[in-house]
Amino acid sequence: MDPKRVIVDTDTAGDDTQALLYACLSERLAVEAVTIVSGNVPFDYEVENAKYTLQLAEATEIPVYEGARSPLVKEFDHAEYVHGEGGLGGELFPDTGIDSAEGFGPSAIVERARAEPGELSLLCIGPLTNVALALAEEPELPALVDEVWVMGGSANHVGNVTPAAEYNFWVDPEAARRVMEAFETTLIDWGLCLRDSVFGDEAFERVAAMESELAGFFETITGPVREFTRETQGVDGTTQPDSLTAACMAHPDLMEETGRYHVTVDEREGLTRGYSAVDVEDVTDGEARTRVVESVDRAAFRESLLSMLESRDPDAPVR
């Protein structure tokens, strides 16, 4: 099977790095570009974090495009309180010396999609600002791309940055609304990740026993995340939302249950900013164009990510 050709759109910190590693190392995906969007940590850190991750993946030939440095409309807060200063556990501050690709991230998405209609898919693991800007530049973009996978929202579940909202959608709700209403997407939401992507003590013990570069990197970046998750969310472990999205894109058989619903996002300021309205009862007149992943094979996902960390082969357990 030919690998799926992918552009990764990311606010590179923490688990974004693991998803980028997964996408680069899986034989099922072929990463052709990375676009950086404002989100988790200050923008320049995100750019260097992506380049450093590509170095770890031995994939520095992949161009990194700098995209939107702020959301479309609203102000927002970074999440260094989760990922540590700089986004890599507060310990790593890469300076790769690798030049960014020429051009603006959203425009790069448009140019590549226009050049090869239907050939490229988007793996979106940050706020959706870049994709919304690309859509504004090319209104036919939904017909020009193959698949769009989104990590974001909270499908009838509490959020992780406010009671109503998941972080990626909260950062730029205007962008999230435009993208979810324009594209047919596959959505990996926060509630699913909290149920099915958690790495607990057993998984961390296995990582600690590994003698690999990627395992050491994983331990470094997850330190503050694990502490935050335990103290604020009552979860003894870390969630892997972006990695789960990459894994399901590479291996659709990991998905056990899905539903197709109308999904929109509340862009208003206030308590419901970034709320993802998932119409599971079909009570609105909105088109059901979003495939919401409702459960995955959590054990198979865990083994896949552990295999990547130990042997650089995320496909081994799920081929």
Backbone as a ProteinNet text record, in pm:
[ID]
protein_1_A
[PRIMARY]
MDPKRVIVDTDTAGDDTQALLYACLSERLAVEAVTIVSGNVPFDYEVENAKYTLQLAEATEIPVYEGARSPLVKEFDHAEYVHGEGGLGGELFPDTGIDSAEGFGPSAIVERARAEPGELSLLCIGPLTNVALALAEEPELPALVDEVWVMGGSANHVGNVTPAAEYNFWVDPEAARRVMEAFETTLIDWGLCLRDSVFGDEAFERVAAMESELAGFFETITGPVREFTRETQGVDGTTQPDSLTAACMAHPDLMEETGRYHVTVDEREGLTRGYSAVDVEDVTDGEARTRVVESVDRAAFRESLLSMLESRDPDAPVR
[TERTIARY]
84.3	0	87.9	60.3	136.1	106.6	208.9	184.8	97.1	21.5	-60.7	30.2	17.7	101.8	40.5	120.7	67.9	142.5	67.5	121.4	80.7	177.1	149.8	143.2	31	12.4	15.1	111.1	138.8	182.4	150.4	204.8	304	415.6	503.7	550.2	496.9	541.2	490.6	557.5	506.4	466.9	339.9	293.1	292.9	290.7	304	432.1	539.4	665.6	652.7	580.7	564.5	479.1	377.1	294.7	376.3	462.4	546.3	646.3	704.2	792.4	716.4	595.9	515.7	489.4	448.6	416.1	538.9	655.2	777.3	828.6	809.5	867.4	774.5	645.9	552.4	565.8	566.6	569.7	435	332.8	199	179.4	266.6	253.7	382.2	368.2	483.1	467	541	530.2	604.5	533.3	593.2	620.6	558.3	583.4	527.7	582.9	533.4	502.6	385.4	349.4	327.9	378	374.4	266.6	189.1	79.6	94.6	49.1	57.3	-29.7	21.4	-54.8	19.8	70.6	120.1	221.3	320.6	429.7	464	545.8	583.8	632.3	596.8	605.1	745	846.8	982.1	1028	982.4	1010.2	944.7	822	752.2	827.6	879.7	953.5	1077.1	1156.4	1276.8	1243.5	1135.4	1095.8	1063.3	997.6	965.7	1092.9	1185.4	1309.9	1392.4	1393.7	1466.4	1404.2	1271	1202.2	1233.3	1239.1	1276	1419.7	1507.4	1642.6	1639.4	1561.2	1550.8	1496.8	1406.9	1348.4	1437	1551.9	1642.2	1566.8	1490.2	1404.2	1414.5	1534.6	1550.1	1529.4	1510.8	1479	1336	1252	1113.2	1110.7	1049.9	1049.5	956.6	999	919.7	880.3	749.9	697.8	641.9	676.8	622.1	486.6	386.4	251.4	205.1	79.3	16	79.1	117.5	176.8	73	-52.2	-159.9	-290.1	-392.1	-523.3	-585.7	-694.6	-760.6	-807.3	-865.1	-929.9	-886.2	-893.3	-887	-744.6	-728.2	-607.6	-615.1	-498.7	-498.6	-379	-375.6	-264.1	-191.8	-58.5	18.8	-2.4	47.4	28.9	162.5	254.4	382.2	363.6	252	223.3	198	171.1	154.3	284.5	346.1	457.2	594.6	600.3	728.4	773.9	862.4	912.2	971	931	982.1	909.6	835.2	752.7	810.6	938.9	1001.5	1043.9	950.1	975.7	1049.6	1076	1149.1	1297.1	1345.7	1486.7	1559.5	1488.9	1549.6	1510.7	1610.8	1587.5	1671.9	1623.5	1704.9	1737.8	1852.7	1892.7	1956.1	1871.9	1916.2	1999.7	1981.4	2050.4	1988.7	1876.5	1807.1	1719.2	1729	1647.1	1503.1	1410.2	1270	1254.9	1154.8	1125.8	1073.5	1097.7	1046.9	896.3	826.5	682.6	606.2	479.6	388.2	316.6	305.9	249.6	116.2	14.4	-113.7	-101.2	-18.8	-0.2	68.2	158.9	224.1	122.9	28.7	-76.8	-155.5	-192.9	-271.3	-193.3	-69.2	10.4	29.6	57.1	78.6	-51	-162	-291	-333.5	-310.8	-344.5	-259.7	-133.1	-41.7	-77	-132.4	-164.4	-300.1	-407.4	-540.4	-571.8	-622.5	-664.7	-553.2	-429.4	-316.3	-267.5	-293.1	-237.6	-344.7	-306.9	-394.8	-333.8	-418.6	-374.5	-387.9	-281.7	-281.8	-269.1	-380.4	-388.9	-389	-278.8	-265.7	-243.1	-284.9	-279.9	-404.4	-410.8	-520.8	-529.7	-647.2	-672.6	-656	-578.5	-560.6	-502.8	-397.8	-335.3	-432.6	-511.6	-605.1	-716.1	-761.6	-864	-810.3	-685.6	-625.6	-606.1	-568.8	-556.3	-692.1	-796.7	-932.1	-973.9	-938.6	-971.2	-898.5	-776.1	-699.2	-752.1	-798.2	-847.4	-977.1	-1092.2	-1220.6	-1249	-1180.1	-1199.4	-1108.7	-1038.5	-943.6	-1006.3	-1128.7	-1185.7	-1191.7	-1206.5	-1209.6	-1069.8	-969.8	-833.9	-750.6	-794.4	-720.4	-791.7	-716.9	-773.6	-847.2	-774.5	-834.8	-786.7	-869.4	-830.9	-857.7	-752.4	-762.4	-734.6	-820.2	-812.1	-808.8	-708.3	-712.9	-766.4	-887.8	-945.9	-1086.6	-1134.3	-1271.4	-1289.2	-1409.4	-1445.8	-1589.3	-1605.7	-1735.9	-1824.2	-1907.6	-1997.7	-1922.1	-1812.4	-1725.7	-1670	-1627.2	-1569.1	-1441.1	-1405	-1284.7	-1161.3	-1047.2	-922.4	-858.1	-919.2	-869	-977.6	-1104	-1219.6	-1318.1	-1420.6	-1519.4	-1584	-1584.3	-1653	-1561.7	-1432.4	-1350.7	-1219	-1183	-1049.4	-956.6	-827.8	-733.5	-725.2	-707.4	-687.7	-804.6	-926.7	-1043.8	-1059.9	-1021.3	-1033.3	-938.5	-817	-719.3	-774.1	-830.5	-882.7	-1017.9	-1122.2	-1253.9	-1310	-1276.5	-1322.9	-1267.5	-1138.8	-1077.3	-1137.2	-1155.6	-1211.6	-1350.8	-1431.7	-1567.6	-1563.1	-1479.7	-1473.2	-1426.5	-1326.4	-1272.6	-1372.1	-1433.5	-1525.4	-1649.2	-1688.8	-1807.7	-1776.2	-1649.6	-1614.8	-1562.2	-1491.7	-1424.1	-1495.7	-1484.6	-1515.5	-1390.5	-1404.2	-1288.3	-1310.5	-1199.3	-1204	-1154.7	-1235.3	-1207	-1166.7	-1049.8	-1004	-1020.5	-1116	-1147.1	-1082.2	-1088.9	-1024.6	-1083.6	-1214.6	-1275.1	-1223.5	-1212.4	-1156.4	-1013.6	-934.5	-794.3	-781.4	-870.3	-866.2	-903	-988.1	-1027	-924.3	-873.5	-803.9	-657.7	-602.3	-463.1	-369.3	-415.7	-334.5	-220.8	-101.4	13.7	24.7	10	18.8	153.1	157.3	282.9	350.6	272.8	332.5	403.5	337.8	398.9	525.2	521.8	639.4	754.3	722.2	827.2	893.4	813.7	870.1	957.4	914	995.3	1127.3	1121.2	1242.2	1344	1296.3	1387.1	1448.4	1400.3	1452.8	1582.9	1672.7	1797	1798.4	1711.4	1701.1	1690.4	1730.4	1725.2	1582.6	1489.3	1351	1285.4	1321	1266.5	1315.1	1442.2	1494.8	1428.3	1405.1	1335.2	1194.4	1125.9	989.5	987.6	1080.3	1084.9	1108.3	1194	1223.5	1101.1	1030.4	920.9	795.3	781.5	658	663.6	779.1	789.1	686.1	686	588.2	445.6	427.8	292.6	233.1	313.5	265.6	227.3	307.8	276.9	148.3	133.4	12.5	-111	-100.8	-215	-258.2	-163	-194.9	-259.1	-205.7	-251.5	-380.8	-403.2	-519.2	-630.7	-596.1	-697.1	-722.9	-645.7	-668.1	-633.1	-546.5	-506.3	-360.4	-332.7	-196.2	-128.9	-82.1	-20.1	-28.2	-3.5	-14	-101.8	-176.1	-252.9	-163.4	-196.4	-119	-212.6	-278.3	-382	-330.1	-217	-165.9	-110.3	-42	8.3	-106	-214.3	-329.2	-386.2	-390	-441	-353	-221.9	-129.8	-142.2	-155.9	-164.5	-290.1	-402.2	-527.7	-525.2	-458.9	-444.5	-362.8	-254.5	-169.8	-236.2	-308.3	-367.1	-515.3	-601.4	-744.3	-807.4	-746	-800.9	-796.1	-717.9	-717.1	-852.2	-927	-1056.5	-1160.3	-1225.3	-1325.1	-1467.1	-1497.8	-1630.9	-1617.1	-1698.6	-1705	-1850.7	-1878.7	-2010.5	-1993.2	-2090	-2081.5	-2187.3	-2142.5	-2231.2	-2201.6	-2297.2	-2271.1	-2195.4	-2083.2	-2001.9	-1976.7	-2003	-1966.2	-1902.3	-1850.9	-1773.5	-1825.3	-1840.9	-1886	-1767.5	-1774.7	-1664.8	-1682.1	-1793.6	-1819.5	-1726.5	-1691.2	-1612.5	-1700.9	-1640.5	-1717.1	-1700.7	-1792.3	-1778.8	-1779.1	-1845	-1856	-1761.6	-1669.4	-1571.1	-1502.1	-1503.8	-1435.8	-1513	-1636	-1717.4	-1747.4	-1726.8	-1756.1	-1892.9	-1987.5	-2123.7	-2133.3	-2148.1	-2154.6	-2298.3	-2365.3	-2509.6	-2535.4	-2517.9	-2534.8	-2680.7	-2775.4	-2917.6	-2980.3	-2900.4	-2947.6	-3067.4	-3051.3	-3162.3	-3144.4	-3029	-3008.4	-3022.1	-3016.1	-3023.7	-2885.8	-2780.4	-2644.8	-2611	-2525.9	-2487.2	-2391.4	-2417.1	-2331.2	-2209.9	-2104.8	-1988	-1861.6	-1872.1	-1754.6	-1762.4	-1657.8	-1646.8	-1579.7	-1654.5	-1603.2	-1560.8	-1435	-1385.5	-1429.1	-1502.3	-1564.1	-1494	-1418.4	-1335.3	-1225.8	-1112.8	-1000.4	-947	-864.1	-796.1	-679.4	-704.4	-604.4	-477.2	-492.1	-374.2	-286.3	-348.7	-271.8	-203.7	-272.4	-210.4	-89.8	-105	5.6	127.3	103.6	214.8	281.3	201.8	256.3	349.5	305.5	388.3	512.7	498.6	614.3	714.8	664.4	753.3	830.7	763.8	833.2	945.6	916.8	1016	1135.4	1109.7	1217.9	1295.2	1223.8	1289.6	1266	1201.4	1173.1	1076.7	996.8	905.6	764.8	683.8	548.1	453.5	491.5	401	410.5	517.9	543.8	426.4	363.7	256.5	125.2	107	-22.8	-17.4	89.3	99.2	-12.6
-118.6	0	123.7	215.7	339.8	422.2	487	568.5	688.4	730.6	850.4	972.5	1062.4	1181.8	1290.3	1346.7	1425.3	1557.1	1661.6	1784.4	1787	1802.2	1808.3	1954.5	1994.4	2130.6	2124.3	2192.3	2166.4	2291	2293	2392.8	2319.9	2285.4	2179.9	2197.4	2110.3	2097.3	1962.9	1908	1787.3	1680	1639.3	1525.8	1554	1681.4	1711	1649.7	1653.1	1597.5	1448	1380	1235.2	1201.9	1283.9	1264	1287.8	1389	1416.5	1303.1	1253.4	1137.2	1017.8	994.2	881.6	894.4	1012.9	1033.3	1014.9	1058.8	1045.7	902.1	826.8	693	582.7	610.3	509.8	493.8	369.9	343.6	374	395	422.7	568.7	657.1	799.8	852.6	951.9	1019.2	1168.7	1222.3	1363.4	1445.5	1537.9	1617.6	1761.3	1804.8	1939.8	1949.1	2042.8	2075.1	2224	2260.4	2400.5	2429.1	2541.7	2575.8	2680.4	2660.2	2749.5	2791.1	2908.9	2955.6	2871.1	2846.6	2765.5	2738.3	2616.5	2567	2657.3	2704.1	2781.5	2895.1	2992.1	3098.5	3044.2	3115.3	3062.6	3014.5	3091.5	3054.7	2924.1	2898.4	2767.9	2656.3	2678.5	2576.4	2541.3	2643.1	2621	2534.8	2572.5	2496.2	2356.1	2343.2	2210.6	2117.1	2170.2	2087.9	2046.2	2139	2105.5	2004.7	2019.9	1924.8	1786.3	1781	1652.6	1587.2	1665.2	1609.7	1558	1624.8	1572	1435.1	1421.1	1292.5	1185.1	1225.1	1130.7	1107.6	1177.5	1171.9	1208.9	1319.1	1362	1512.6	1567	1711.6	1763.2	1672.9	1717.7	1768.7	1739.6	1785.6	1934.6	2016.7	2161	2200.1	2297.6	2352.7	2495.2	2518.2	2649.6	2718.6	2844.3	2922.2	2978.5	2955.5	3000.1	3111.3	3103.5	3209.5	3220.7	3341.8	3367.6	3410.6	3419.6	3453.7	3401.4	3382.2	3340.4	3446.4	3409.7	3501.1	3628	3614.3	3728.4	3743.4	3639.1	3649.3	3641.9	3695.2	3674.6	3536.5	3482.7	3350.6	3338.1	3230	3200.3	3075.6	3077.8	2957.7	2853.5	2733.4	2623.9	2574	2667.3	2626	2570.8	2605.2	2548	2397.5	2348	2203.8	2142.4	2203.8	2141.7	2183.8	2278.6	2331.4	2444.2	2529	2640.2	2588.9	2650.4	2611.1	2495.4	2418.2	2312.4	2173.4	2159.1	2026.5	1991.8	2002.9	1964.4	2066.8	2184.7	2287.4	2260.5	2159.3	2121.1	2134.6	2116.8	2122.6	2253	2322.3	2445.7	2438.4	2366	2339.9	2466.5	2463.6	2566.9	2491.8	2446.1	2350.7	2414.4	2542.5	2605.5	2573.5	2503.8	2469.1	2586.2	2624.9	2734.5	2689.8	2779.6	2754.1	2764	2694.9	2702.1	2841.1	2883	3011.7	3002.7	3107	3110.7	3097.5	3132.9	3133.5	2998.7	2941.9	2809.2	2786.9	2871	2850.8	2854.2	2942.7	2949.8	2824.8	2768.2	2644.2	2531	2526.4	2425.9	2441	2563.7	2590	2554	2598.3	2573.4	2425.1	2350.8	2207.2	2135.8	2177.6	2115	2145.5	2268	2303.9	2225.9	2204.8	2138.7	1991.8	1928.4	1785.8	1761.2	1796.9	1784.4	1641.6	1629.4	1500.3	1410.4	1457	1371.5	1390.1	1505.7	1538	1539.2	1493	1497.1	1587.3	1637.7	1726.1	1655	1657.7	1607.5	1729.1	1770.5	1896.5	1867.2	1901.7	1867.8	1992.3	2106.8	2231.8	2312.7	2436.8	2523.9	2529.6	2560.3	2546.3	2676.1	2769.2	2898.8	2885.6	2806	2791.9	2736.7	2639.2	2577.2	2675.7	2753.2	2854	2960.9	3000.9	3099.9	3040.7	2914.9	2848.7	2841.6	2815.5	2810.9	2947.5	3053.3	3188.2	3220.1	3170.2	3192.6	3108.9	2986.8	2896.8	2831.7	2890.9	2836.6	2693.9	2649.8	2513.5	2412.5	2455.6	2367.1	2235.4	2234.9	2106.3	2002.8	2046.8	1953.1	1918.5	1992.5	1972.5	1880.1	1857.7	1769.4	1634.7	1534	1400.2	1386.3	1378.9	1365.4	1477.9	1511	1607.5	1544	1525.8	1470.2	1581.8	1592.3	1701.5	1645.7	1688.5	1667	1794.2	1787	1906.4	1882.3	1975.6	1967.4	1866.7	1865.5	1772.9	1730.2	1610	1562	1522.7	1617.3	1594.2	1545.5	1610.6	1579.5	1711.4	1714.9	1838.6	1871	1998.9	2041.2	2023.8	2068.6	2059	2194.6	2302.6	2436.5	2520.2	2491.7	2543.4	2427.9	2441.3	2333.1	2301.4	2399.3	2380.5	2343	2373	2371.5	2296.9	2232.1	2174.3	2283.1	2272.8	2381.8	2425	2331.5	2370.9	2452.4	2411.4	2485.2	2615.8	2617.1	2738.4	2847.7	2810.5	2910	2991.6	2923.1	2994.2	2936.4	2974.4	2917	2959.8	3081.8	3123.8	3031.3	3000.7	2910.9	2771.6	2722.3	2587.9	2578.4	2680.5	2679.2	2675	2758.9	2764.4	2631.8	2572.3	2446.4	2332.2	2321.3	2210	2220.6	2341.3	2357	2345.2	2362.7	2359.8	2224.7	2154	2030.6	1907.6	1797.8	1667.9	1623.5	1607.4	1576.6	1448.8	1393.3	1291	1356.3	1350.2	1422.9	1326.7	1352.4	1286.8	1389.3	1366.8	1470.2	1440.2	1539.4	1528.6	1415.3	1396.7	1290.7	1153.7	1128.3	1001.5	985.1	1091.6	1083.1	1054.3	1112.2	1089.6	945.6	884.4	745.5	646.1	672.3	565.8	592.6	708.8	735.6	747.8	722.2	748.7	647.4	699.7	618.5	625.4	510.6	504.4	451.2	408.5	366.1	252.9	154.8	40.1	83.1	169.2	215.9	297	381.1	460.4	372.2	265.1	171.6	105.9	73	10.8	110.6	236.4	337.6	357.2	359.8	381.7	270.6	150.2	36.9	35.9	120.1	124.7	204.2	164.8	238.7	294.1	389.9	447.8	598.5	665.5	811.6	862.1	796.4	843.5	822	713.5	690.5	798	832.6	939.1	1071.6	1100.2	1223.3	1223.4	1111.5	1100.6	1127	1068.8	1089.8	1236.8	1301.9	1442.9	1530.5	1512.5	1604.1	1576.4	1454.9	1421.7	1451.4	1490.4	1516.1	1615.5	1740.4	1837	1804	1740.1	1702.7	1601.5	1504.9	1402	1463.3	1557.1	1624.5	1705	1779.2	1859	1769.7	1660.9	1572.1	1511.3	1473.6	1413.4	1514.8	1637.2	1734.2	1804.3	1825.5	1904.1	1821.6	1705.5	1624.4	1491.3	1461.9	1338.7	1213.7	1225.7	1111.9	1080.7	956.6	918.3	867.5	960.1	927.2	1048	1026.9	1135	1092.4	1186.9	1160.8	1182.4	1112.6	1122.5	1158.6	1273.5	1304.2	1317.8	1386	1406.9	1277.2	1199.8	1070.3	977.8	981.4	897.4	936.4	1066.1	1111.9	1061.7	1074	1025	874.5	803.1	657.2	611.5	676.1	637.8	673.4	781.3	816.5	710.2	665.1	563.6	426.8	397	264	278	298.7	316.2	200	80.6	-33.7	-14.4	82.7	111.7	166.5	227	284.4	173	167.4	63.9	112.5	234	290.9	434.4	470	607.4	644	772.2	823.1	945	969.1	1086.1	1186.6	1308.3	1407.4	1546.2	1633.7	1776.3	1829.5	1896.6	1953.9	2100.5	2186.5	2325.8	2372.5	2494.1	2544.5	2682	2704	2834.1	2929.6	3032.8	3128	3247.9	3255.6	3372	3373.7	3494.4	3507.8	3475.9	3420.8	3388.2	3243	3195.4	3061.6	2950.4	2971.4	2864.6	2883.6	2975.8	2994.5	2861.7	2823.3	2702.4	2574.3	2584.3	2463.9	2396.6	2267	2191.4	2125.8	2171.2	2118.6	2001.5	1880.8	1758.4	1707.8	1714.3	1687.5	1537.1	1463.7	1318.5	1277.1	1363.1	1330.6	1382.5	1446.6	1496.6	1590.4	1688	1780.3	1914.8	1936.5	2060.3	2031.8	2136.9	2118	2117.6	2105.4	2103.7	1969.8	1974.5	1853.7	1770.7	1640.9	1549.8	1514.9	1596.3	1580.2	1544.4	1531.1	1501.2	1359	1280.1	1146.7	1161.5	1136.4	1147.1	1008.1	994.4	865.8	851.1	742.6	727	624.8	534.4	443.5	387.8	354.6	295.9	177.3	97.7	-13.7	44.3	72.6	143.6	61.4	-70.8	-155.4	-156.6	-167.2	-168	-33.8	75.6	207.3	218.6	175.5	184.1	106.3	-15.9	-97.1	-33.4	29.9	95.6	209.9	293.3	405.9	357	254.7	199.2	140.7	77	22.2	133.6	245.8	359.2	408.8	420.3	472.3	377.8	249	151.5	121.8	103.4	53.9	140.8	258.5	352.1	293.2	195.1	129.2	126	229.8	230.8	132.6	80.8	-7.5	-152	-189.9	-331.1	-403.3	-348.3	-423.8	-425.7	-338.3	-323.6	-341.4	-400.8	-420.1	-510.7
0	0	0	-90.4	-94.1	30.7	85.3	205.3	173.7	272.7	260.2	269.5	173.4	168	256.6	347.7	458.4	475.2	505.3	562.7	709.6	798.6	942.2	984	1042.3	1092.1	1244.4	1307.9	1449.1	1524.5	1654	1747.5	1837.8	1783.9	1833.4	1977.6	2063.1	2202.1	2251	2349.8	2413.1	2314.5	2322	2242.7	2093.3	2051.8	1908.6	1852.8	1931.9	1883.5	1860.5	1948.8	1933.3	1810.8	1786.3	1667.4	1540.8	1542.4	1426.8	1405.2	1512.6	1500.6	1442.4	1493.1	1446.8	1297.2	1254.5	1113.9	1025.3	1073.2	993.8	989.8	1096.5	1106.3	1058.2	1047.3	998.4	846.7	802.3	658.3	593.7	675.3	622.8	584.8	633.1	608.3	545.8	460.5	401	425.1	520.5	555.3	450.5	386.6	280.3	322.6	430.2	481.2	621.9	697.1	830.7	832.6	882.7	898.5	1046.5	1092.4	1234.8	1259	1365.7	1401	1547.2	1580	1717.9	1808.6	1930.9	2023.8	2152.3	2167.5	2295.5	2365.5	2290.7	2349	2252.8	2294.2	2201.4	2067.4	1962.2	1825.6	1788	1820.3	1777.7	1842.7	1964.1	2024.8	1943	1901.3	1824	1696.5	1630.7	1505.6	1531.9	1632.2	1662.5	1713.6	1789.4	1838.2	1722.5	1618.9	1502.3	1429.5	1411.3	1341.5	1421.1	1552.7	1636.7	1627.4	1625.5	1613.1	1479.3	1373.6	1242.8	1244.5	1318.9	1334.5	1400.3	1506.5	1574	1480.4	1391	1295.5	1174.6	1169.5	1054	927.2	936.9	826.9	806.3	814.4	803.6	661.5	566.2	430.7	419.8	518.3	517	548.3	463.7	488.2	602.4	679.5	788.6	750.7	737.2	700.7	825	841.6	951.8	909.4	993.6	962.6	1053.5	1095.1	1173.2	1311.5	1347.9	1479	1581.8	1542.5	1635.2	1577.6	1661.3	1610.9	1520.7	1454.7	1362.7	1432	1552.1	1618	1763	1840	1985.1	2040.4	2159.4	2238	2302.7	2339.6	2401.2	2493	2569.1	2657.6	2608.6	2615.6	2585.9	2696.8	2674.2	2770.2	2822.9	2849.5	2907.5	3048.9	3111.7	3243.4	3233.9	3115.3	3092.9	3043.2	2942.8	2870	2919.6	3011.9	3055.2	2964.8	3015.7	2935.9	2804.8	2695.9	2565.3	2501.5	2582.1	2525.9	2529.3	2562.6	2566.7	2708.9	2800.5	2938	3019.8	2963.5	3036.5	3045.5	2973.2	2981.4	2848.2	2738.6	2606.1	2537.6	2484.7	2410.2	2282.4	2181.3	2062.8	1985.3	1921.1	1826.1	1710.1	1618.3	1516.6	1406.4	1382.8	1271.6	1135.7	1136.1	1011.5	970	844.8	794.7	774.2	801.8	765.8	614.4	563.5	420.5	385.3	264.2	219.5	196.8	237.6	217.5	347.5	339.7	454.3	461.6	580.9	597.4	527.1	551.1	483.6	331.6	279	134.5	81.5	161.3	120	109.7	203.9	196.4	67	36.5	-84	-209.9	-217.2	-337.7	-362.6	-258.3	-274.7	-310	-251.2	-282.4	-425.9	-469	-607.6	-706.8	-672.4	-765.5	-785.2	-680	-688.4	-621.7	-689.2	-629	-586.1	-465.4	-413.7	-364.3	-366.9	-332.1	-188.6	-129.8	1.6	109.3	227.2	343.6	449.5	537.2	645.3	779	856.3	993.2	1083.5	1143.1	1216.6	1366	1434.6	1576.4	1662.1	1610.8	1685.7	1657.1	1700.7	1659.3	1506.6	1455.9	1313	1233.8	1286	1220.9	1081.4	1065.7	934.1	831	871.4	776.8	740.3	838	808.6	714.2	732	641.8	502.1	495.7	365.8	295.9	371.8	316.5	263.7	334.8	288.3	158.1	145	22.4	-93.9	-62	-165.9	-117.7	-149.7	-103.1	-151	-257	-306.9	-237.9	-133.7	-67.1	-19.9	33.9	76.3	-35.1	-159.2	-271.8	-321.5	-278.6	-328.5	-241.3	-117	-28.5	-18.8	21.8	34.1	166.8	277.4	410	500.3	598.2	700.8	836.6	914.2	1049.6	1148.7	1249.3	1345.6	1487.1	1566.2	1709.3	1770.8	1825.5	1883.4	1932	2009.9	2057.5	2169.4	2219.1	2326	2300.6	2249.9	2203.6	2321.2	2364.6	2477.6	2601.3	2627.4	2740.9	2791.1	2916.6	2968.1	2893.1	2891.1	2822.9	2908.8	2855.6	2932.7	2959.5	2906.4	2937.6	3004.8	2975	3047.6	3060.6	3141.9	3149.3	3015.1	2924	2796.9	2682.2	2690.9	2570	2584.7	2475.3	2457.3	2405.2	2436	2412.5	2266.2	2173	2033.1	1979.4	2013.4	1966.9	2043	2169.8	2251.8	2202	2161.5	2116.4	2000.3	1900.6	1783.9	1744.4	1817.7	1788.9	1653.9	1609.6	1476.7	1368.5	1378.7	1281.5	1290.5	1412.1	1429.2	1368.7	1390.3	1334.9	1181.9	1122.8	976.5	918.5	980.1	928	945.2	1062.3	1086	997.9	961.6	878.2	728.8	690.1	547.7	501	587.7	548.6	604.2	533.9	592.5	667.6	796.9	879.3	959	1006.9	1110.9	1238.8	1344.1	1467.9	1579.5	1635.5	1758.2	1869.3	1959.3	2057.6	2191.9	2281.6	2412	2495.8	2492.2	2571.9	2532.9	2403.1	2356.1	2405.3	2396.6	2437.2	2586	2665.6	2809.2	2842.6	2760.8	2783.3	2729.7	2609.4	2536.4	2503.4	2543.6	2504.2	2623.2	2744.3	2863.4	2877.4	2899.3	2938.7	3090.3	3156.6	3301.2	3348.8	3475.6	3537.4	3460.5	3417.7	3349.4	3221.6	3145.2	3021	3049.6	3152.2	3185.3	3235.1	3306	3348.7	3229.5	3129.7	3009.7	2933.9	2928.2	2860.7	2936	3067.7	3148	3128.1	3094.8	3074.4	2934.6	2847.1	2710.9	2707.7	2620.9	2602.7	2461	2439.1	2305.4	2315.3	2209.5	2205.7	2216.9	2147.5	2148.2	2283.5	2352.8	2486.8	2583.3	2574.8	2660	2632.7	2505.9	2467.6	2525.6	2515.8	2568.7	2719.2	2792	2936.8	2970.3	2894.4	2920.5	2901	2789.3	2758.2	2840.1	2894.2	2965.8	3114.8	3166.2	3309.9	3361.4	3313.7	3363.8	3323.2	3208.7	3166.8	3264.2	3304.1	3397	3531.1	3577.5	3703.7	3692.1	3582.4	3561.2	3553	3478.4	3460.7	3593.2	3674	3803	3897.7	3900.7	3999.4	3959.4	3831.4	3789	3727.2	3670	3603	3671.2	3775.2	3849.2	3771.9	3671.9	3589.6	3620.5	3661.6	3692.5	3565.5	3487.3	3360.1	3269.1	3141.4	3044.9	2929.2	2876.7	2755.7	2633.8	2524.9	2401.2	2285.6	2292	2192.6	2050.8	2032.9	1897.7	1840.2	1924.7	1880.2	1840.7	1917.2	1883.5	1747.9	1719	1590.5	1476.5	1492.4	1389.5	1372.3	1484.3	1478	1406.3	1435.7	1369.6	1221.4	1187.2	1045.6	972.8	1037.8	976	975.5	1081.8	1099	1133.9	1034.8	1062.2	1137.7	1130.5	1203	1354.6	1401.7	1545.2	1591.7	1501	1537.7	1550.1	1666.4	1691.1	1665.5	1706	1684.1	1635.9	1538.1	1490.8	1465.3	1463.7	1426.7	1338.4	1253.4	1165.3	1209.2	1244.2	1303.1	1245.9	1265.3	1243	1363.9	1337.5	1444.3	1411.1	1507.3	1492.5	1622.7	1623.1	1736.3	1775.2	1904.7	1955.3	1958	1875.7	1866.2	1958.1	2029.7	2114.3	2234.9	2279	2400.6	2519.2	2626.4	2745.5	2785.2	2867.7	2924.9	2821.8	2709.3	2609.9	2491	2499.2	2391.4	2359.7	2233.3	2189.8	2210.9	2260.6	2282.1	2149	2141.7	2019.6	2034.9	1953.8	1958.1	1861.2	1916.8	1837.6	1842.1	1729.7	1723.1	1709	1819.1	1814.1	1798	1834.5	1823.5	1694.6	1610.1	1481.2	1497.9	1587	1614.9	1545.7	1481.7	1408	1258.8	1179.4	1034.6	970.7	1052.9	999.4	935.2	833	762.9	847.4	855.6	931.6	847	857.7	771.3	848.6	981.4	1063.4	1115.8	1087.4	1146.1	1282.5	1387.9	1524.1	1570.6	1608.8	1658.5	1803.4	1831.3	1963.4	2051.2	1992.9	2071.4	1981.7	2044.4	1971.7	2051.5	1985.9	2051.2	2130.1	2257	2337	2357.2	2371.1	2391.6	2266.8	2150.3	2025.9	2004	2035.8	2024.2	2116.1	2240.3	2336.6	2286	2236.5	2188.5	2066.9	1983	1864.6	1904	1998.6	2040.9	2115.1	2196.6	2266.8	2168.1	2064	1962	1892.4	1868.3	1808.2	1898.9	2027.3	2119.7	2134.1	2125.3	2145.8	2018.1	1906.5	1785.6	1662.2	1680.9	1571.7	1469.2	1510.9	1417.7	1478	1454.7	1512.2	1445.2	1329.3	1255.8	1300.4	1368.4	1396.8	1462	1566.8	1632	1553.7	1454.8	1390.5	1239.2	1189.7	1043.3	994
[MASK]
+++++++++++++++++++++++++++++++++++++++++++++++++++++++++++++++++++++++++++++++++++++++++++++++++++++++++++++++++++++++++++++++++++++++++++++++++++++++++++++++++++++++++++++++++++++++++++++++++++++++++++++++++++++++++++++++++++++++++++++++++++++++++++++++++++++++++++++++++++++++++++++++++++++++++++++++++++++++++++++++

